[in-house]
Amino acid sequence: MALCVLIAAGGTAGHINPALAIAGALKQARPDADIHFAGRREGMEYGLVTKAGYPFHHIEVNGIQRKLSLKNIARNAEALYHLALAGPRAKAILRQVKPDLVIGCGGYVSGPVVRAAAKMGIKTAIHEQNAFPGVTNKLLAKDVDVVFAAVEAAVQKLGVPEKTLVVGNPVRPEMFAQDRAAARRAIGAGDRTVILSFGGSLGARRINQVVADLAAWEQKTRQPVLHLHATGQYGVQLFRNLAKEKGFEYGENLVVKEYIDNMPQLLAAADLVISRAGALTLAELEAAGRAAILIPSPNVAENHQYYNAMELQKAGAALVIEEKDLTGEGLVEAVSNLLHEPGKLTLMGQMARTLCEPKSLEKITDRLLELVK
């Protein structure tokens, strides 16, 4: 009998990409599997999931804003309205799809879908990417059949050690299958050092600002680099304005996009990555074996990005700069030092690779298929 799976994930690429990786691994193990996704149509999950070819079921769930303002009061009113409708909508999706298994991979949408599935007696699992679990997963952990944790530190915080399996963070198999020489040829890297920078799917204002200083320095001093930068959704116009203000141009040595949709190829081609320290970003850096300058987001629960990033710095795989200490001048100095120390970037990349958990997807898939035997 064909296996039917519903995966709920949303909000950021950090939730959606592991969900897609799990979907791909399940499909490889069980080619007859019928895999569906649930998420917000306005969220980035809609584009990524439909592009991957999976059926998509819309459910609207928003987070509560903690800071008090007129704008946030309106947002919270809308969030409560959607929350009231989320339970019935989740049940309607489950009745339509009739899944044998429901998996939550993070984001607010996971909550009502996984909770409703558990109450209906459907087999359920969740995956927590961070050392400090999100609120949704902490609430769901007691109701689901299996909990996957990326790191040991999350196990006690999730509160159900007897059914929690530490599996690392799943990354797309194509991360391990890249040919570095071919990837570099594809982007026309030549002998140049390739720098890849991004601040997440929505964009990080501070990262865009300091990367603009870096781009200006690269062009002014004629560094032999190919710099690829993703501004994120909210940084497109900001970065254009910064280019005019600081006197640098997009072109042969600086390629600027809103969003990176070929991350495995670009990581394979890169020598140095400048990014936030989300759990999945770090897992992909480790899989690709890439040196990094990490700028943890200060706007996350328990400052978990900082602690995630420090594990790479301790291993000699990354340099961590906290946002409170971040300046354009400081970033330029850090990059300059790394570029001018022979072999440094290669060594850091090798150290990153030692931290990788290459069998994460295999562990997750085996346990899920065992669950629905």
N, C-alpha and C positions, 0 to 999 in steps of 0.2 A: 504494500500500500504506500502511495506517495506521502512524503512528509511535508506538512504545511507549517511554515514558521512566520511569525510576525515579530518584527524588530522595531522598537520605539527608541528614537534618538533625535536630538535636535539641539538648536542653539548655536553651537560652534563646530568647526571642523574637527576639533578635539574629541567630540562625541560621535560625529557622523562617520569619520574615516575608519575608526576601529569597528563601528557597526558594519560598514561596507566590507571590511576585511573579514569579519566573522561570516557575513553572508556569502562571500566568495569561497571561503574555506568549507562551509557547509555544502555549498553547491558542488564543489569538487569532490567531497566525500560521498555525497548523495546526489547524483545528477538529476534524479527525479524530484528533488525538493522544490516546492513551490514557496518562494520567499517574498513576503510583503513587508512594507515599511509604513509606520505611522509617524506623522510629524506635522509641523506647521507649514502651511502653504506659503506664508510670508517669510519663513525662516530659510536659511541657506540649504537646509536638508532637502527641500523640494527639488532644487536644481541638481544637486549632487546625486540624489537617489534616482531621479528620472533619467538623468544622463547615463547612469549605470544600467538602466533598463528594468528596474524593479517596479511593480505596482505600488502606488503611493496613496495612503488614506489620510485625509486631512483631519486634524484635531487641533483646536486652538487652546493653548495654555500659556499664560504669562506669569512672570515672577512678580512678587510683591516688592515695591520700592521702599527701602527703609528710611531714606532721608525725607524729611517732611518739606514739601513745597506744593504750590497749587498744581503744578504740572504733574507731580507724582501722586497727588490725591486723585486726579483724573485717571491716571494710569492704573492706580490701585482699584478704583471703581470698575474699570474695564476688566482688570485681572480677576476680580471676584465674580463678575458676570460670567466670564469664560470658565472659571473654575466650577461654577454651579452647573454649567452645561457639559463639562468635560467627562463626568462619570457616565451619564447617559450616552454621550457620543462614543466613548471607549467601548461600552457594551454593544452598541450598534455595529462598530467596526469588527468586534470579536464575533458577533453573530453572522456577519457577512463573510468574513475570512475563514472562520472555523479552524483556527490553528491548533496544532498538536503541541506547540511550544511557543512561548512569548519571551523575548529577551529585551531587557532594558539596558541601554548603553549610555544613559545620562541625558541631562536636559530636563526641563519641566514636563515635557510630554511623556516621559517614561512613567511618571507617577500614576496618573489615572489608568493608563493602559495596563501596566503590570499589576496594579492593585486589583483591577476588575478581573483580570485573567486568573489571578490567584484565588479570588473569591468564587470564581466559576469552576474551580477544580482543574484548570489547565496548567500544565507543567510550566514553571517560570524560572528565569535566571536573570541576574544583573551583573554588570561588569563595572567596577570602580577603578578609574584610571589614576587617582591621586593618593598620596600618602594620607591626606586629610579628606575623608569622604564628604561628598556633597550631601545636603539636607535630604534630597529626594531618595538617594540610595540608603541613607541611614534609616529612613522611615520604612523603606521597602524590604530591607534585609531580613526582618523577622518573618515576613510573609512568603518569601520565595523559596523554591526548592534548592537552588544552588547560588552561591555568591562567588564571583571571581574578583580577586583583588590583585592589583598590579604589584604591590609591594607588601612585605611583611608588616610594615608599620601601620597599615590600614586595617589589619585583621581585628585587633581588639576594639578599635574605634567603630567598626561596623557592628560589633556586639554579638556575632553568631559564629565564633571560631569553629564550632563543630561542623558547619556546612560551608566554610569558606576555603577556597583553593587559591593559593598564590600562583599566578600564571604570567606575570609581567604584563606589558602592554602590547596588544597585537598590532603589527604593522603589515601593510600590504605586501604580499609576496614579491611584487615587482621591485620593492626596495632592495631585495637581496639578489635580484636577477639583472641588475644594470651592468652594462659594459662602460666603464669610465671613459675609455678612449673614444668610443662611439658617441657617448653623451657630450663630450667636449667638442667633437667634430660637428655635432648637430647644432650647437649654439655658436660655432665659429670662434672658439676660445683661443685657438693657436697655442702660443707659448705663454699667454697671459695668466696671471693669477686670477681665479674666478671668485668674486665675493658675492654671496647671496644674502640679501637682507629682507626682512618682513616683520610685521608687527601683529599678525593675525588677520582673520578674514574681514573684520570690520576696520582694522587699521588702528595704530596706536599713535596718537598725536606727537608724543615726546620722541618716539623712535623716528618718525618721519622728520622731525626737526633736526635731530643730531645726524641722521643719515644724510640730510641735505648738506650739512657742514662737511661731512666726510666726502661726499661727491664733489663739492667745490674744491676741496684740498686735492683730491685725486686728479682733477683736471688742471688745476693751477700748477701742480708739481709734475704733471705728466707721468703719473704712476703707470706701470705696465699692467693694468688690471682691466678685467671685464666685470663690471658691477651690474648685477641684476637685482632690482628692488621692486617689491610689491607694496603699494601704498595702503591697501585695504579700501573698503567701500567709502569710508568717510575722509580718506586722505588724498583723494585724486586731485581736487582743486588746490588743496593746501600745498601739495608738493610742487605743482606747477607754479604757484605763487612764490614758493621758496627758491625755485630754480631761477626765476627772474630776479629776485632780491639778491641772491648770492652769486649770480653770474655763471651758472653752469648750464649745460645743455644735454638733452636726451640725444642719444645717437649711438655711434659704433662702440663706445666704451661704457655707456650707461643706458641700460634697457629698463624701462619703467612700465609696470603693469598694475592693474587694480588687484588682481588675484592670481595666484599661481595654481594652474590646473595640471601641471606636469612635474610635480614635486619630486617623484623618484628620479627622473632624468636630471633635474637641476641639482639635486643633492649629489648625484653621482659625479656631475661635472665640477662641483664647487670645491674650493680649497678652504674657504672660511665662511661660516654662517653667522649672521648677526640676527638675533631673534629674542622673543619672549622665551619663557621656560615652562610652557605647558607640558603636561606629561607625555602627550603624543608627539609633540615636537622633539622632545628629548629622546624618545624611543626611536624615532626615525633618524635622528643624528647618530645614535648608537648603531643602528642597523647599517647605515651608510658609512660609518666610520669617519665622521667629519669634525674638524676643529671648530670651536664656536666661541663667540662672545655673547654671553647670555645676560639679558636685561629683564629680570623677573617683574611681572606685573605686581604693583603694590595693592591692586584692587581685587584681591582674591581672598577667600576664606583662609584663616590661619596662616596667611603669608606662605601658602604651600609651594608656590613657584620658587621662592627663594631657597627653601630647603631641598627641593628637587634639583635645582641648579647647582647647589653647593656639593652635591654628590659627584657631579662631573668635574667640578673644580678640584676637589680632593683627589680625584683619579688622574689629574693632569690633562683632562680632555677639554677643558673650557676655562674661560676667564669670566668671572661674574662681576657685573657692575650694577649696583642697586640704583633705581631710578632717582632717588634723592641725591645721589652722587654723580649723576649722569650729565655730562656737558658735551657739546660738539668737540671742543678742544680735547677733552679727555678721551673721547672715542677715537679721534684722529691719532692721538699719541699711542693708544693701545694697538690700533691696526698697524701703524707705522712700525712699532716694535716687533710685532709678529711677522710682518712682511720682510723685515730686514735681518731676522735671525734664521740662518740657513737650517732647513730641516725641521723647524719648530712646528709648522702646521701639519706636516706629515706625521710627526710623533704624536701630536695631540689627537689626530684622527685615529691613529692606531690604539691609543688609550681609550677613546670613545667606544671603539669596536669591542673591547674586552668587557664592556658593561652590558652588551646586548643579550637579550633572551630570545634566541632564534626559534625556539619551539613553542612560543606563546600560543599561536593559533592552533597548533596541533593539540596542545593540552586542553584548550577551550572546546575545540570541536569534538574530541574524544569524550569529554564529560557530558556535553550536550546530547550526543547521540546515545550515550549510555542512559541518560535520563529518559529518553523517549522510546527506548527499546520496546 
